[in-house]
Amino acid sequence: MNAGPNLVLFDGECAFCTGWVMFLVHRDHHARLRFAPLQGSTARGILARHGFAEPPLRSMILIEDADTATETLTRKSEAALRTFAKLGGAWRAARWLQVFPRALRDAVYDFIAARRHRLSRSTCELPDTRVRARFLP
């Protein structure tokens, strides 16, 4: 079990990315995940600790054990697979995709990320009052 919260950083100006976050929210029945846009103050502080001068907008980022001595940052396909595992239950089965080399998984991730604005709806779903507290600035 992690000592700190699990935080998903995402492109808050991308409808596809926001849709992904809402997908996670609806399946995270134990509220294991928190969320913050890459453009916000929460992400800015975390990314600075990990050496990023600018937010990598084409990459979802998972921060495990946020704000602890064991804080870790993963990006792209590894972050997605670890995030699925955090959902628990049958979602952990997605980890089998780790049999593919990270370079291949990240190439697929980058292909989708480069087209994410074309793949999305034009509007974003807003979180209801029950989950708003899990969204950080």
N, C-alpha and C positions, 0 to 999 in steps of 0.2 A: 504494500500500500504506500502511496506517495505521502510525503510529509507535508507538502504544500499543495495548493490548487493547481489544476490543469487549465491552462489558458490557451484558447485558439485565437490567433491573430489572423485577420482576414482583410481583404480590400473592401473597405466600407463604402466605396463609390461604385462597386460592381454588383449588378443585380444577380449575376450568376453566383458570385461568392456569397452574397447575402442569402440567396436561396439555399446554398450548401449549409450555411450556418443554421437556417431554420430547419432543414432536414435533420441536422444533429440535435437541435433543441427538442424536436418532437420525438426523438428516439432515445434521448438521454433521460431515462425515467428516474435515475438516482441523482440527477443534477451534479454529475462529476465534472462537467465542463463549464468554464466561464468564457466569455468572448469579448474581444476588443478590436476595433478597427485599426489597421496598420497606420492610418493617418492620425490617430489620437495620441493623447499624452501618455496613456498607459503603455502602449506599444513603443513609443519614442524612448522612454526610459529603459525598457527591457532591451530593445535593440541596441541602444548605446552601450549597455553593459556587455553585449556580445559582439561589439565592433562594427556595427552597421551605421554608416553615416546617413544613409537614406533608407526608407523602408522598401524591401523587395516586393513590389506590388504584384508581381506575377507568381507569388509563392504563398501558400498557406503555411503558417508556422504554428507548431505546438510547443508550448512552454510547459514542461513538467516540473513539479515542485517549485512553482513560481515564488520568488522572493525568499528563497532559502539558500543555504550553502550548497545544496545539491541540484540547484536549478539547471535544467538542460533544455536546449533548443534543438528542434528537428524541423526540417523543411521538406516541402514538396511531397513525393510519394511516401517517404518514411513517416512524415507527420500525419498524412492521411491514414496510413495503416495503423499507426499507434492510436490515433483518434478513434477509429473503429473499435479497437480493442477496449478503449475506455467506456464504450457504450455497453459492453458486457453481452452476455447471452450469445445468440447466434452470430452477432456482428463480429465477435472475435475470430470467426472462421476466415475473415478477409485477410488475416495475417499469413495465410498460405501463399499469398502473392509475393511474399518475401523470397520465395524460391527463385524468382527472376532477379537478375542482377540489378542493383540500384540504378546503374546508368540507363538501362532499358526502361525501368519503371519511370525514372525522371524524364526520359525522352517523351514518353507518352503523356506524362503530366505537363511538360512544357508545350506539347502540341495542343492540348486542351486549353491551357492557360493563355496561349497566344490567340485563341479564338473565343475566349470566354464571353466577350461582349456580344458576339453574334449568337451565342448559344443560350442567352438569357431572355427572360421575359422583360418587358420594359418597366415593370413596376416591382417593388419589393414588398414583401409581407412584413408588417411591423410586429414585434413581439408583444404578446398580451401582458397584462399587469403581473401575472404569476411569474413570468420569466425575466422581466426587465431588470431585476436586481442582479442577474447573472451577466449583464452587459456593462462593461466598464468604459470609461471615456477614452 
